[in-house]
Amino acid sequence: MGLFGTRFGGFPDKLVSEFLDGSLFSSLNIFSFKTDIRETDDAYIIDAEIPGIGKNKVDIKVEEDTLTIIANVEERREQSDESGYYIRKERKMGTMQRSFSLEDINADKIKAEMNNGVLTVICPKKEGMRKSGKRIDIT
């Protein structure tokens, strides 16, 4: 029995639960994915976790210094035959999108590959844009 008992048919408990797990807003069909971004002397490297989505459902676009990754997750229809029906659906459907502002990238040389649900995008920097670092001594 939930916090509010059965008097309200579980409505308040369900609302709180859906708010906390994010499914209350799932009808927006806009959500995100986790990324790691590294910078080397020559490139920016983005690793994006996009499990269960084939590379044919992912678009990568570059406009000026902004790289955008868009992944489309198709709707999985509810079933109610002998294979059962959903009691709870947590896997999101819709469009996942992330944009990254990356200075001075060479859009013509960007490469991407998908391996085990991780999309790796390598964005080479334009020639002459490599950052030179200098160590500062503390006195």
N, C-alpha and C positions, 0 to 999 in steps of 0.2 A: 504494500500500500504506500502511495506517495505522500508527500508533505500535506497535500490538500484532501487526501482520502478519495472516496468515490463520489462524494456529493456533487462535484462538478464534472464528473465523467473523465477525470484525469487531465482536463484542459490546462489548468495552471502548471501542473508538473510537466506536461508535454511542451508547453510554450517555453518554460525555463530550460528544459533539456535541449530543445531545438535552437534556442538562442545561444546556449553555451557551446554547442557543437557546430554551429554555423549553418545548419540546414534550414533555419528559418529564412535565410536570405538566398537559398539555392535557386529560387525561381528567377533570380536575376541572370542566371547562367553566365556570370562573369566571375572568374576566380583566378587564382594565381598558382605558380609553381615555384619551388625552391631553386635557388641558383648559388653558385660559387663563381666569383670573378677574380681572376689573377691578372697581374700585369707583369710582363717581362720587358726587357730592353727593346724587343722587336714587335711585341703584340699584346693584345688583350685576349684572354682566354675565358670563355664563359662555359660553365658546365651547368646544364639545366636538367633537373629531374622531371621527366615526363613519362612515367611508366604507363604501359598499356596503350600507347598511342603510336601508330606506325608513322614512318617518316613522310608518307604521302598525305598525312593529316596535319603537317607542320609547315608553316610558312615563315621565312626569315626575310625581313625587308630592311633596307638601309635608306634613310633620308638625311642628307647632310651628315651630322655627327651622331645621329640617333639610330641604333639598331633595335628592331622590334621582332620578337619571337611570338608567333600566334599559333596555338594548337587547338584543334577542334575535336571535341569529344562528342561522339554521336549518342543520341538518346537510346537507352536500352528499354525496350517496351516491357511493361509489367506482364507477367504470365500468371494465369490462374487455372492451368490444366493440371494433369497428374504430376508435373514436375514441381508444383508448388507455386506459392505466390509470395511476394515480398512482405516481410514483417517490418523491416527497416532497410532504407536505402541510404547509404553514406557516400557512395561513389558519385562524384559530381558529373554533370553533363553540361555541355555548352562550349564556350570559348574561354581559353586561358590565354592571357596576354601579358607580356612584360616588355618594357622599353628601357634601354640603357643609353645614357649619354656618354659617348666615348670620343675623346678629342683626337682629331687628325688621323682617322683610320683610312686605310686604302680599300675602299669598297670593292674594287675589281679583283682583289686577291683574297677575299674572305672565303674560308672553307668551313664546312660543317659535316659532322658525321654523327650517327646515332648508334649507340652500343648499349645493350641491356637496359633500355629505358632512360639512358642519360644522353642528352644532346650536347655535343661539344662544338662550340663555334670559335674558330680562331680568326681574330681580326687583326691583321698586320697593320703596324703603324706606317704612316707615310715616311719616305726617306727623309732623313735630316730632322725627324721629330723625336728622336730618342732622347730621353732625359739623361742628363749627366748629373751625377750626384757628387756631393762633397761632404766629407766627414768634418764635423765641427768639434773641436776639442773643448772640453769643459775645464775651466781654470778655477 
